Every structure is written in structure tokens, then in C-alpha cells.
Amino acid sequence: MSLLDLAAVGRLRAEPVDWRYKGMPPDVSTVDGLVGRRVPVDGFTSPVAVLREPALRANLDTYARFCAGHGLDFAPHVKTTMAPQVAAAQARLGAWGFTVATVAQARVLRAFGARRILIAHGVVDPAAVDWVVAEQEHAEVYCWVDSEPAVAALAARVGSSSAPIPAFVELGLPGGRTGARGVAAAAEAVRAVRATPGMRFACGSGYEGT
């Protein structure tokens, strides 16, 4: 089973292109109508930003080879492009999952059938937590936690019949911007996850604390 619904991504070619999209040729009505057009000469109105496919492919292939060569699972961060087509290309190259920064970004990926999503951020507001809890029936949605209160905010919304929320405990640095403030604080967060019904400890993580 694919990590992403590639048919859903393919259907984006039927999406309309109209006055809401800057720089598009006025005589094009769908994304599919853009295929084969040359930028900027075939009807585009300036300014137009261009992503060159050979460069993109080289970048994707480089990451895939590096991860395969070092025994790493690759969970690319899609917040920069938010392009399902790029995510689909990464899935074809063996991505293990997809990383996002917010629940809103995770919802975009779920709209295209993503089965494994890592929210590399704390999720604490009730509406967002409720969405994460509900989606566990359909996909693995991981969250980052850095403290016992962060664990409690997630667990408080998990019902007795709900699948547990898998959590990464993030290690940070004292005085840093993200993560538990040091190893001792991270260990406390790990213990909190393991002791809390409705939570599952997935792994440690690091950004500033790597």
C-alpha cells in the first residue's frame, strides 16, 4: 500500500485555473492545460516563479540515496512546498512518512491519503487534539511532546476505545527555543508518556538538542 493516495494526487490535474492564480495564461482552465507550456512565452503573465523539474528530481534522488545508503528512514518536511505532487514523488522514492509543523498542514496530507504523519510540534489546543485522536483510526499521526503538561493535554482527549497517540519526546537545551530543557527534563517527559493511558512512546527527537 502506498504511503499516499497517488490517484488523488493525479486528480489535481483537473483542478481549475482561473483569476485566483497569479501569472496563469488566461486561456487555460485547468492544471492539465498547463502541461507542455513553456515559461514564460506560452501565455503566462509576469511575474512567474518556476520550479525546474531536473533540479527537483536531482534533489529528491540525492536525499533518497543518502538515506538508503545510511540506513535511515526519510520523513520529509513538506511545510515549505505544501505540494502533494512533491510528496507523491518522495513517496515513490521510499519516504517512510511526512513531517509537518501544524495540524492544518497535516489535514492537507490526510486529504491525499497520507498514512504516516509526524507533527513536529506540540499539539495542545482541544480542537487540534481532537482531530489527532480521531485520525488515529485511519493513519499514524505522531506528535512532539516536551513535558508532562504537554502529554496531559493530548491524553485528556483520548477516549477509552481510541488508539493511543504515538509521541516523540523532543530533547532541547536549557535556555533554548524548543524541546525539553535538557536530558533530565526529557527523561521526565518519557516517563510521563509511558505512564499515561492513551499515549505511546515512539522515540526521542531533537532539533536544538541534537
Z-matrix of the N, CA and C atoms (Angstrom, degrees):
N
C 1 1.462
C 2 1.519 1 109.33
N 3 1.328 2 116.12 1 134.74
C 4 1.458 3 120.72 2 -178.36
C 5 1.521 4 111.19 3 -71.04
N 6 1.308 5 115.57 4 149.97
C 7 1.463 6 121.34 5 176.14
C 8 1.516 7 111.54 6 -65.13
N 9 1.341 8 116.42 7 -24.21
C 10 1.463 9 122.66 8 -176.88
C 11 1.531 10 108.32 9 -134.93
N 12 1.335 11 116.74 10 152.74
C 13 1.464 12 121.55 11 175.95
C 14 1.521 13 108.23 12 -79.67
N 15 1.329 14 116.52 13 95.88
C 16 1.457 15 120.69 14 -174.35
C 17 1.529 16 111.57 15 -68.49
N 18 1.324 17 117.43 16 -28.53
C 19 1.466 18 119.61 17 177.23
C 20 1.526 19 110.53 18 -66.02
N 21 1.339 20 116.85 19 -38.79
C 22 1.463 21 120.34 20 177.89
C 23 1.521 22 110.91 21 -64.38
N 24 1.327 23 115.73 22 -38.52
C 25 1.468 24 119.15 23 176.41
C 26 1.522 25 110.24 24 -63.93
N 27 1.336 26 116.32 25 -41.96
C 28 1.460 27 120.15 26 179.74
C 29 1.519 28 113.13 27 -61.42
N 30 1.332 29 115.81 28 -32.11
C 31 1.464 30 119.12 29 -179.59
C 32 1.524 31 113.13 30 -68.84
N 33 1.330 32 117.15 31 -12.05
C 34 1.466 33 119.53 32 175.94
C 35 1.527 34 111.57 33 -61.71
N 36 1.345 35 116.98 34 -22.08
C 37 1.472 36 119.32 35 179.66
C 38 1.524 37 111.99 36 -65.18
N 39 1.334 38 116.57 37 -18.18
C 40 1.465 39 119.71 38 178.36
C 41 1.524 40 112.56 39 -92.16
N 42 1.341 41 117.11 40 -0.98
C 43 1.462 42 120.31 41 -179.46
C 44 1.532 43 110.71 42 -64.59
N 45 1.335 44 117.20 43 141.78
C 46 1.467 45 119.49 44 -178.99
C 47 1.523 46 113.16 45 -70.01
N 48 1.306 47 115.11 46 148.00
C 49 1.471 48 122.76 47 172.08
C 50 1.528 49 106.42 48 -120.65
N 51 1.325 50 116.78 49 116.55
C 52 1.461 51 119.42 50 -176.30
C 53 1.523 52 110.25 51 -140.69
N 54 1.327 53 116.86 52 -155.64
C 55 1.455 54 122.20 53 -174.39
C 56 1.524 55 113.61 54 -62.92
N 57 1.345 56 117.98 55 -14.27
C 58 1.464 57 120.49 56 -179.47
C 59 1.523 58 112.77 57 -76.13
N 60 1.325 59 117.86 58 -10.54
C 61 1.461 60 121.32 59 -173.81
C 62 1.523 61 110.41 60 -112.71
N 63 1.314 62 115.16 61 114.10
C 64 1.467 63 121.50 62 -175.80
C 65 1.523 64 111.18 63 -68.27
N 66 1.326 65 116.01 64 136.07
C 67 1.463 66 121.44 65 172.45
C 68 1.513 67 115.70 66 86.41
N 69 1.342 68 118.36 67 -5.18
C 70 1.459 69 120.00 68 -176.28
C 71 1.530 70 111.11 69 -77.83
N 72 1.341 71 118.19 70 147.69
C 73 1.465 72 120.95 71 177.78
C 74 1.526 73 110.98 72 -60.59
N 75 1.326 74 118.65 73 132.98
C 76 1.463 75 121.11 74 -177.96
C 77 1.530 76 113.82 75 -62.52
N 78 1.343 77 118.26 76 -21.38
C 79 1.460 78 120.36 77 -177.06
C 80 1.529 79 113.01 78 -93.50
N 81 1.338 80 118.00 79 9.23
C 82 1.464 81 121.89 80 179.11
C 83 1.529 82 109.27 81 -104.06
N 84 1.316 83 117.28 82 134.85
C 85 1.464 84 120.59 83 -177.53
C 86 1.524 85 113.80 84 -112.03
N 87 1.342 86 118.15 85 -18.67
C 88 1.467 87 120.99 86 179.21
C 89 1.528 88 109.74 87 -137.17
N 90 1.323 89 115.53 88 164.52
C 91 1.464 90 120.60 89 176.60
C 92 1.522 91 110.32 90 -58.38
N 93 1.322 92 117.27 91 -38.71
C 94 1.457 93 120.51 92 -178.93
C 95 1.528 94 111.92 93 -59.61
N 96 1.335 95 115.99 94 -30.65
C 97 1.458 96 119.61 95 178.98
C 98 1.512 97 114.13 96 -68.77
N 99 1.339 98 116.89 97 -12.17
C 100 1.468 99 120.75 98 177.95
C 101 1.518 100 112.25 99 -85.41
N 102 1.338 101 116.62 100 -17.41
C 103 1.457 102 120.27 101 -175.99
C 104 1.528 103 110.03 102 -63.57
N 105 1.317 104 116.42 103 128.51
C 106 1.452 105 121.79 104 179.04
C 107 1.512 106 114.72 105 90.61
N 108 1.313 107 117.48 106 -10.11
C 109 1.460 108 119.90 107 178.74
C 110 1.521 109 110.14 108 -76.35
N 111 1.314 110 115.50 109 143.18
C 112 1.457 111 121.16 110 179.12
C 113 1.529 112 110.38 111 -94.39
N 114 1.331 113 114.42 112 135.72
C 115 1.460 114 120.55 113 177.34
C 116 1.525 115 108.04 114 -99.61
N 117 1.333 116 117.74 115 131.67
C 118 1.468 117 128.75 116 4.92
C 119 1.521 118 114.11 117 -101.84
N 120 1.331 119 118.50 118 7.56
C 121 1.468 120 119.39 119 -164.25
C 122 1.518 121 114.54 120 -81.41
N 123 1.337 122 120.03 121 -22.90
C 124 1.467 123 120.86 122 -172.87
C 125 1.526 124 113.18 123 -93.05
N 126 1.322 125 115.90 124 57.23
C 127 1.450 126 120.35 125 170.94
C 128 1.514 127 116.48 126 94.52
N 129 1.320 128 118.05 127 -4.07
C 130 1.469 129 120.09 128 179.43
C 131 1.519 130 110.07 129 -72.57
N 132 1.325 131 115.92 130 148.48
C 133 1.457 132 120.55 131 176.73
C 134 1.518 133 108.30 132 -109.94
N 135 1.307 134 117.02 133 131.61
C 136 1.471 135 121.53 134 -173.89
C 137 1.526 136 110.73 135 -73.57
N 138 1.345 137 116.95 136 154.46
C 139 1.468 138 126.69 137 -0.84
C 140 1.531 139 111.53 138 -85.40
N 141 1.324 140 115.46 139 152.12
C 142 1.459 141 121.44 140 -179.98
C 143 1.522 142 108.43 141 -130.97
N 144 1.326 143 117.21 142 129.26
C 145 1.462 144 121.65 143 174.34
C 146 1.530 145 108.39 144 -92.27
N 147 1.328 146 116.20 145 136.75
C 148 1.455 147 121.05 146 -173.94
C 149 1.528 148 110.23 147 -122.79
N 150 1.315 149 116.02 148 135.20
C 151 1.457 150 122.65 149 171.81
C 152 1.513 151 107.23 150 -109.23
N 153 1.333 152 117.24 151 118.24
C 154 1.458 153 121.01 152 -175.93
C 155 1.530 154 110.00 153 -85.85
N 156 1.339 155 114.89 154 123.79
C 157 1.457 156 119.60 155 -174.77
C 158 1.528 157 113.39 156 -61.18
N 159 1.342 158 120.60 157 -42.69
C 160 1.475 159 118.14 158 179.29
C 161 1.527 160 112.92 159 -58.14
N 162 1.344 161 116.85 160 -39.80
C 163 1.469 162 119.99 161 178.50
C 164 1.521 163 110.93 162 -67.47
N 165 1.341 164 116.16 163 -41.55
C 166 1.460 165 120.14 164 178.46
C 167 1.525 166 110.34 165 -62.43
N 168 1.322 167 117.22 166 -46.62
C 169 1.459 168 121.04 167 -179.66
C 170 1.531 169 111.06 168 -61.21
N 171 1.313 170 116.66 169 -40.75
C 172 1.467 171 119.96 170 179.51
C 173 1.520 172 110.71 171 -63.42
N 174 1.347 173 116.06 172 -39.82
C 175 1.453 174 120.31 173 178.30
C 176 1.524 175 111.16 174 -64.81
N 177 1.334 176 116.52 175 -47.03
C 178 1.462 177 120.76 176 179.92
C 179 1.522 178 111.43 177 -61.71
N 180 1.328 179 115.99 178 -43.31
C 181 1.469 180 120.01 179 -178.87
C 182 1.528 181 111.07 180 -65.38
N 183 1.343 182 116.48 181 -37.53
C 184 1.460 183 120.05 182 179.93
C 185 1.525 184 111.06 183 -62.58
N 186 1.332 185 116.80 184 -45.99
C 187 1.460 186 120.51 185 177.91
C 188 1.519 187 111.30 186 -61.98
N 189 1.332 188 116.58 187 -44.84
C 190 1.461 189 120.21 188 -177.78
C 191 1.530 190 110.77 189 -62.57
N 192 1.331 191 117.09 190 -42.84
C 193 1.472 192 120.41 191 -179.96
C 194 1.523 193 110.68 192 -66.58
N 195 1.330 194 117.06 193 -41.62
C 196 1.466 195 120.16 194 -179.71
C 197 1.521 196 110.44 195 -60.84
N 198 1.328 197 116.49 196 -47.42
C 199 1.465 198 119.79 197 -178.31
C 200 1.519 199 111.26 198 -65.21
N 201 1.327 200 116.94 199 -43.70
C 202 1.458 201 120.00 200 179.47
C 203 1.519 202 110.59 201 -63.26
N 204 1.318 203 116.50 202 -39.65
C 205 1.452 204 120.81 203 -177.95
C 206 1.511 205 114.31 204 -70.83
N 207 1.337 206 116.81 205 -21.54
C 208 1.462 207 121.37 206 -178.46
C 209 1.531 208 112.71 207 -111.48
N 210 1.327 209 117.39 208 9.79
C 211 1.456 210 120.27 209 177.49
C 212 1.518 211 113.60 210 67.00
N 213 1.327 212 117.40 211 34.02
C 214 1.459 213 121.84 212 -176.93
C 215 1.526 214 111.22 213 -105.92
N 216 1.328 215 116.23 214 142.08
C 217 1.455 216 120.98 215 168.36
C 218 1.526 217 107.82 216 -84.07
N 219 1.328 218 116.65 217 135.40
C 220 1.455 219 121.94 218 -174.22
C 221 1.527 220 108.98 219 -107.10
N 222 1.340 221 116.46 220 120.94
C 223 1.463 222 122.47 221 176.38
C 224 1.527 223 107.84 222 -122.90
N 225 1.327 224 117.59 223 79.75
C 226 1.472 225 120.95 224 -172.36
C 227 1.525 226 112.66 225 -60.48
N 228 1.335 227 114.95 226 143.71
C 229 1.463 228 121.99 227 177.67
C 230 1.525 229 107.68 228 -83.55
N 231 1.328 230 116.85 229 118.49
C 232 1.462 231 120.13 230 -173.79
C 233 1.530 232 112.98 231 -99.44
N 234 1.349 233 117.83 232 6.18
C 235 1.469 234 118.22 233 -174.21
C 236 1.525 235 112.35 234 -67.07
N 237 1.323 236 118.49 235 -23.65
C 238 1.466 237 119.94 236 -177.74
C 239 1.518 238 111.34 237 -70.60
N 240 1.320 239 117.55 238 -48.78
C 241 1.461 240 120.50 239 -177.30
C 242 1.525 241 112.64 240 -92.39
N 243 1.329 242 117.73 241 -36.36
C 244 1.463 243 122.56 242 -170.68
C 245 1.524 244 110.08 243 46.95
N 246 1.312 245 116.72 244 40.04
C 247 1.461 246 122.85 245 -178.45
C 248 1.519 247 109.45 246 -109.81
N 249 1.322 248 119.05 247 110.48
C 250 1.468 249 120.25 248 178.46
C 251 1.525 250 113.10 249 -57.71
N 252 1.341 251 116.78 250 -29.53
C 253 1.461 252 118.98 251 179.56
C 254 1.522 253 111.60 252 -65.12
N 255 1.332 254 116.95 253 -38.99
C 256 1.465 255 120.44 254 177.67
C 257 1.525 256 109.61 255 -68.70
N 258 1.328 257 116.40 256 -41.16
C 259 1.463 258 119.89 257 177.42
C 260 1.527 259 110.60 258 -61.06
N 261 1.332 260 117.41 259 -38.76
C 262 1.458 261 120.86 260 178.61
C 263 1.519 262 111.09 261 -63.65
N 264 1.339 263 116.51 262 -40.36
C 265 1.461 264 119.68 263 177.48
C 266 1.523 265 110.69 264 -63.49
N 267 1.325 266 117.07 265 -39.10
C 268 1.461 267 120.38 266 178.27
C 269 1.523 268 111.29 267 -68.41
N 270 1.335 269 117.07 268 -35.63
C 271 1.467 270 120.33 269 176.39
C 272 1.526 271 110.43 270 -63.10
N 273 1.322 272 116.36 271 -41.83
C 274 1.475 273 120.00 272 179.54
C 275 1.530 274 111.30 273 -63.67
N 276 1.322 275 116.39 274 -26.56
C 277 1.465 276 120.73 275 -179.17
C 278 1.526 277 112.32 276 -91.72
N 279 1.335 278 116.28 277 9.69
C 280 1.456 279 119.06 278 171.90
C 281 1.507 280 116.58 279 99.40
N 282 1.342 281 118.97 280 17.81
C 283 1.466 282 120.02 281 177.69
C 284 1.524 283 109.97 282 -56.32
N 285 1.322 284 115.95 283 138.79
C 286 1.466 285 122.34 284 179.08
C 287 1.517 286 111.58 285 -80.69
N 288 1.330 287 116.29 286 -33.39
C 289 1.456 288 122.79 287 -179.44
C 290 1.519 289 108.70 288 -167.19
N 291 1.320 290 116.16 289 -172.26
C 292 1.460 291 121.65 290 178.43
C 293 1.524 292 109.41 291 -129.08
N 294 1.325 293 116.10 292 141.68
C 295 1.458 294 122.47 293 179.34
C 296 1.526 295 109.62 294 -105.87
N 297 1.320 296 116.27 295 139.49
C 298 1.465 297 121.92 296 175.38
C 299 1.524 298 108.32 297 -135.67
N 300 1.329 299 115.82 298 172.73
C 301 1.463 300 120.53 299 -179.53
C 302 1.520 301 112.50 300 -103.87
N 303 1.336 302 117.34 301 -22.96
C 304 1.458 303 120.28 302 -174.03
C 305 1.524 304 110.56 303 -139.89
N 306 1.331 305 115.37 304 163.69
C 307 1.463 306 120.54 305 174.99
C 308 1.525 307 110.36 306 -64.57
N 309 1.329 308 118.19 307 -35.72
C 310 1.466 309 120.58 308 178.04
C 311 1.528 310 110.44 309 -58.25
N 312 1.323 311 116.99 310 -42.58
C 313 1.460 312 120.21 311 178.07
C 314 1.529 313 110.99 312 -68.20
N 315 1.332 314 116.68 313 -37.44
C 316 1.460 315 120.20 314 177.36
C 317 1.520 316 111.12 315 -62.07
N 318 1.318 317 117.37 316 -36.71
C 319 1.465 318 121.09 317 179.53
C 320 1.522 319 111.47 318 -63.82
N 321 1.334 320 117.17 319 -34.92
C 322 1.468 321 119.95 320 176.24
C 323 1.527 322 109.67 321 -60.96
N 324 1.316 323 116.62 322 -47.15
C 325 1.462 324 119.82 323 -179.04
C 326 1.529 325 111.46 324 -65.13
N 327 1.329 326 117.49 325 -39.38
C 328 1.461 327 119.94 326 179.04
C 329 1.526 328 111.28 327 -64.80
N 330 1.333 329 117.09 328 -29.76
C 331 1.461 330 120.21 329 176.90
C 332 1.523 331 111.29 330 -62.57
N 333 1.332 332 116.34 331 -21.07
C 334 1.457 333 121.30 332 178.33
C 335 1.526 334 111.24 333 -111.20
N 336 1.331 335 115.50 334 24.04
C 337 1.450 336 120.71 335 170.46
C 338 1.509 337 116.69 336 76.25
N 339 1.325 338 118.99 337 17.47
C 340 1.468 339 120.16 338 179.45
C 341 1.521 340 110.38 339 -58.29
N 342 1.322 341 116.67 340 132.63
C 343 1.466 342 121.03 341 -173.91
C 344 1.520 343 113.52 342 -102.11
N 345 1.333 344 118.05 343 -11.81
C 346 1.463 345 120.20 344 178.89
C 347 1.532 346 108.65 345 -144.31
N 348 1.336 347 116.11 346 114.93
C 349 1.457 348 121.76 347 -175.15
C 350 1.517 349 108.93 348 -129.72
N 351 1.317 350 117.18 349 133.40
C 352 1.454 351 123.22 350 176.51
C 353 1.530 352 108.56 351 -109.77
N 354 1.322 353 116.81 352 114.81
C 355 1.467 354 120.67 353 174.95
C 356 1.518 355 107.00 354 -90.45
N 357 1.330 356 115.90 355 101.15
C 358 1.466 357 121.37 356 -172.86
C 359 1.524 358 110.37 357 -81.60
N 360 1.324 359 114.06 358 59.71
C 361 1.458 360 120.06 359 -174.27
C 362 1.521 361 106.84 360 -168.32
N 363 1.313 362 116.45 361 160.33
C 364 1.448 363 119.55 362 174.13
C 365 1.519 364 111.07 363 -74.70
N 366 1.320 365 116.98 364 136.75
C 367 1.465 366 121.98 365 176.04
C 368 1.520 367 106.91 366 -115.07
N 369 1.325 368 117.07 367 112.70
C 370 1.466 369 119.98 368 -173.55
C 371 1.525 370 113.95 369 -129.49
N 372 1.344 371 119.48 370 -24.00
C 373 1.459 372 117.36 371 -177.05
C 374 1.523 373 109.67 372 -75.20
N 375 1.328 374 118.01 373 143.18
C 376 1.469 375 121.74 374 -170.08
C 377 1.523 376 114.76 375 -56.44
N 378 1.332 377 118.27 376 -42.10
C 379 1.465 378 120.02 377 -177.68
C 380 1.526 379 110.83 378 -64.35
N 381 1.322 380 116.57 379 -42.41
C 382 1.466 381 120.35 380 178.91
C 383 1.525 382 110.93 381 -66.57
N 384 1.329 383 116.76 382 -42.02
C 385 1.461 384 120.15 383 179.07
C 386 1.528 385 110.37 384 -62.59
N 387 1.332 386 117.25 385 -41.90
C 388 1.457 387 120.72 386 179.24
C 389 1.520 388 111.01 387 -59.63
N 390 1.329 389 116.95 388 -39.27
C 391 1.463 390 119.94 389 178.43
C 392 1.530 391 110.40 390 -64.89
N 393 1.332 392 116.90 391 -44.77
C 394 1.469 393 120.50 392 179.40
C 395 1.528 394 110.46 393 -60.27
N 396 1.332 395 116.54 394 -42.62
C 397 1.471 396 120.48 395 -179.92
C 398 1.527 397 110.31 396 -62.62
N 399 1.329 398 116.77 397 -46.32
C 400 1.467 399 120.56 398 -177.67
C 401 1.522 400 111.98 399 -65.10
N 402 1.327 401 117.22 400 -35.79
C 403 1.461 402 120.05 401 -176.18
C 404 1.518 403 113.34 402 -73.85
N 405 1.332 404 117.89 403 -15.03
C 406 1.466 405 119.20 404 179.99
C 407 1.530 406 111.71 405 -61.69
N 408 1.326 407 117.51 406 -20.56
C 409 1.460 408 120.17 407 176.47
C 410 1.518 409 111.70 408 -70.07
N 411 1.319 410 117.22 409 -23.72
C 412 1.461 411 120.88 410 -171.87
C 413 1.526 412 113.53 411 -115.11
N 414 1.314 413 116.77 412 -20.41
C 415 1.467 414 120.21 413 -175.04
C 416 1.519 415 109.03 414 -157.30
N 417 1.324 416 115.52 415 163.89
C 418 1.463 417 121.06 416 171.92
C 419 1.519 418 107.35 417 -88.73
N 420 1.321 419 116.38 418 112.60
C 421 1.464 420 121.42 419 178.28
C 422 1.520 421 107.58 420 -116.53
N 423 1.315 422 116.32 421 107.99
C 424 1.458 423 123.21 422 -177.32
C 425 1.521 424 109.81 423 -90.68
N 426 1.328 425 116.05 424 150.09
C 427 1.467 426 121.53 425 175.24
C 428 1.528 427 109.71 426 -126.57
N 429 1.314 428 115.83 427 156.03
C 430 1.467 429 122.59 428 173.69
C 431 1.531 430 108.03 429 -94.22
N 432 1.320 431 117.03 430 137.94
C 433 1.466 432 121.26 431 172.81
C 434 1.524 433 108.68 432 -132.26
N 435 1.326 434 116.01 433 154.89
C 436 1.466 435 119.23 434 -178.41
C 437 1.528 436 112.83 435 -136.95
N 438 1.345 437 116.82 436 4.01
C 439 1.459 438 118.95 437 -176.65
C 440 1.516 439 109.56 438 -164.84
N 441 1.329 440 115.59 439 167.45
C 442 1.461 441 120.17 440 176.98
C 443 1.532 442 112.36 441 -63.08
N 444 1.354 443 120.21 442 -41.35
C 445 1.466 444 119.21 443 176.60
C 446 1.535 445 112.88 444 -60.30
N 447 1.326 446 117.68 445 -36.57
C 448 1.465 447 120.23 446 177.96
C 449 1.521 448 110.95 447 -65.35
N 450 1.328 449 116.79 448 -39.16
C 451 1.457 450 121.53 449 176.33
C 452 1.528 451 110.04 450 -63.71
N 453 1.326 452 116.13 451 -44.91
C 454 1.465 453 121.02 452 -178.16
C 455 1.526 454 111.75 453 -63.07
N 456 1.337 455 117.24 454 -36.65
C 457 1.465 456 120.60 455 -179.68
C 458 1.525 457 111.10 456 -63.05
N 459 1.333 458 116.52 457 -36.99
C 460 1.460 459 120.32 458 177.17
C 461 1.521 460 111.37 459 -74.05
N 462 1.310 461 116.25 460 -49.44
C 463 1.465 462 120.91 461 -173.80
C 464 1.525 463 112.50 462 -65.29
N 465 1.328 464 117.86 463 -27.23
C 466 1.460 465 120.92 464 -176.59
C 467 1.515 466 112.25 465 -63.37
N 468 1.345 467 117.35 466 -22.15
C 469 1.460 468 120.50 467 -176.23
C 470 1.523 469 112.63 468 -102.16
N 471 1.332 470 117.55 469 -1.22
C 472 1.463 471 121.33 470 -177.49
C 473 1.523 472 109.50 471 -86.18
N 474 1.320 473 117.08 472 124.54
C 475 1.444 474 121.45 473 178.49
C 476 1.519 475 111.61 474 -81.84
N 477 1.337 476 116.11 475 168.31
C 478 1.466 477 120.83 476 -176.98
C 479 1.518 478 112.64 477 -64.83
N 480 1.345 479 116.90 478 -25.68
C 481 1.461 480 119.76 479 -179.37
C 482 1.518 481 113.16 480 -99.17
N 483 1.336 482 116.62 481 0.57
C 484 1.466 483 120.36 482 -177.50
C 485 1.519 484 111.07 483 -78.82
N 486 1.322 485 115.41 484 150.53
C 487 1.457 486 119.85 485 173.02
C 488 1.523 487 108.91 486 -69.07
N 489 1.339 488 118.26 487 143.11
C 490 1.469 489 119.64 488 -179.33
C 491 1.527 490 111.79 489 -65.35
N 492 1.313 491 115.28 490 149.78
C 493 1.463 492 121.04 491 178.12
C 494 1.529 493 108.79 492 -86.18
N 495 1.325 494 118.15 493 121.64
C 496 1.464 495 119.56 494 176.92
C 497 1.524 496 110.38 495 -77.06
N 498 1.313 497 116.21 496 134.03
C 499 1.466 498 120.28 497 -174.20
C 500 1.522 499 111.19 498 -126.68
N 501 1.320 500 115.04 499 138.75
C 502 1.452 501 123.07 500 168.45
C 503 1.528 502 107.32 501 -97.83
N 504 1.303 503 117.08 502 130.01
C 505 1.463 504 120.42 503 175.03
C 506 1.526 505 107.98 504 -92.55
N 507 1.320 506 115.52 505 120.01
C 508 1.467 507 120.45 506 -174.60
C 509 1.525 508 111.05 507 -91.87
N 510 1.308 509 114.83 508 127.86
C 511 1.461 510 121.83 509 176.27
C 512 1.513 511 110.00 510 -92.23
N 513 1.328 512 116.07 511 125.82
C 514 1.456 513 120.96 512 175.74
C 515 1.515 514 110.67 513 -118.39
N 516 1.298 515 115.92 514 -156.34
C 517 1.459 516 122.12 515 -179.20
C 518 1.528 517 109.63 516 -128.58
N 519 1.325 518 118.67 517 148.85
C 520 1.467 519 119.94 518 173.61
C 521 1.524 520 110.51 519 -54.93
N 522 1.310 521 116.68 520 128.49
C 523 1.451 522 121.12 521 -178.25
C 524 1.506 523 114.32 522 79.87
N 525 1.337 524 117.61 523 2.39
C 526 1.458 525 121.42 524 -178.80
C 527 1.506 526 112.82 525 -80.47
N 528 1.320 527 114.92 526 -175.19
C 529 1.466 528 121.27 527 -175.46
C 530 1.518 529 112.27 528 -94.21
N 531 1.334 530 117.52 529 -32.93
C 532 1.455 531 120.07 530 -174.04
C 533 1.521 532 111.27 531 -133.70
N 534 1.322 533 115.53 532 160.38
C 535 1.453 534 120.97 533 171.70
C 536 1.518 535 114.10 534 81.83
N 537 1.340 536 114.37 535 169.38
C 538 1.463 537 120.67 536 174.84
C 539 1.521 538 109.17 537 -62.48
N 540 1.315 539 116.95 538 140.40
C 541 1.462 540 121.00 539 -172.47
C 542 1.527 541 111.84 540 -81.80
N 543 1.325 542 114.71 541 69.75
C 544 1.452 543 119.78 542 177.19
C 545 1.520 544 112.29 543 111.60
N 546 1.327 545 115.42 544 170.38
C 547 1.465 546 121.74 545 -174.61
C 548 1.523 547 112.01 546 -64.10
N 549 1.322 548 117.58 547 -42.42
C 550 1.464 549 120.64 548 -178.89
C 551 1.524 550 110.89 549 -61.73
N 552 1.325 551 116.67 550 -43.53
C 553 1.468 552 120.26 551 179.41
C 554 1.524 553 110.96 552 -66.41
N 555 1.343 554 117.01 553 -37.52
C 556 1.462 555 120.41 554 177.91
C 557 1.524 556 110.49 555 -65.39
N 558 1.341 557 116.45 556 -39.75
C 559 1.467 558 120.00 557 178.93
C 560 1.527 559 110.51 558 -62.97
N 561 1.323 560 117.58 559 -38.35
C 562 1.457 561 121.14 560 176.72
C 563 1.524 562 110.66 561 -62.42
N 564 1.326 563 116.57 562 -40.39
C 565 1.462 564 120.44 563 179.25
C 566 1.522 565 110.83 564 -66.00
N 567 1.347 566 116.80 565 -39.23
C 568 1.464 567 120.20 566 177.10
C 569 1.518 568 110.42 567 -61.21
N 570 1.327 569 116.49 568 -45.65
C 571 1.463 570 119.99 569 179.50
C 572 1.531 571 110.98 570 -61.59
N 573 1.330 572 116.03 571 -37.98
C 574 1.463 573 119.92 572 179.41
C 575 1.522 574 111.06 573 -64.17
N 576 1.340 575 116.95 574 -43.08
C 577 1.469 576 120.37 575 178.70
C 578 1.523 577 110.11 576 -61.79
N 579 1.319 578 116.79 577 -48.17
C 580 1.458 579 120.98 578 -176.29
C 581 1.532 580 112.45 579 -65.97
N 582 1.311 581 116.74 580 -26.88
C 583 1.464 582 120.26 581 -177.84
C 584 1.522 583 113.11 582 -92.29
N 585 1.336 584 117.54 583 -2.55
C 586 1.457 585 120.72 584 -172.28
C 587 1.522 586 111.54 585 -105.04
N 588 1.331 587 118.16 586 119.32
C 589 1.471 588 120.39 587 174.43
C 590 1.528 589 110.69 588 -59.31
N 591 1.311 590 116.05 589 140.44
C 592 1.456 591 120.26 590 -179.42
C 593 1.506 592 113.90 591 89.87
N 594 1.340 593 117.63 592 0.20
C 595 1.456 594 122.24 593 178.07
C 596 1.515 595 109.82 594 -123.47
N 597 1.332 596 116.35 595 151.85
C 598 1.464 597 121.74 596 176.07
C 599 1.515 598 108.96 597 -135.93
N 600 1.319 599 117.54 598 126.40
C 601 1.472 600 120.64 599 177.91
C 602 1.524 601 109.08 600 -75.36
N 603 1.328 602 116.04 601 120.99
C 604 1.458 603 121.79 602 -177.89
C 605 1.522 604 111.60 603 -94.64
N 606 1.337 605 115.37 604 -48.92
C 607 1.462 606 119.18 605 -175.71
C 608 1.520 607 108.56 606 -178.17
N 609 1.316 608 116.09 607 171.97
C 610 1.449 609 120.76 608 169.62
C 611 1.526 610 108.75 609 -87.58
N 612 1.305 611 116.89 610 160.08
C 613 1.460 612 121.45 611 176.75
C 614 1.523 613 108.59 612 -143.22
N 615 1.309 614 115.58 613 164.73
C 616 1.449 615 118.93 614 -179.13
C 617 1.501 616 112.55 615 -153.69
N 618 1.297 617 115.87 616 146.01
C 619 1.456 618 121.89 617 171.98
C 620 1.522 619 106.90 618 -130.17
N 621 1.316 620 116.04 619 -77.54
C 622 1.467 621 118.56 620 175.19
C 623 1.523 622 110.92 621 -73.67
N 624 1.347 623 117.62 622 -21.52
C 625 1.440 624 120.80 623 -175.05
C 626 1.510 625 114.57 624 -93.35
N 627 1.341 626 118.16 625 6.57
C 628 1.464 627 119.17 626 -176.16
C 629 1.521 628 112.04 627 -64.53
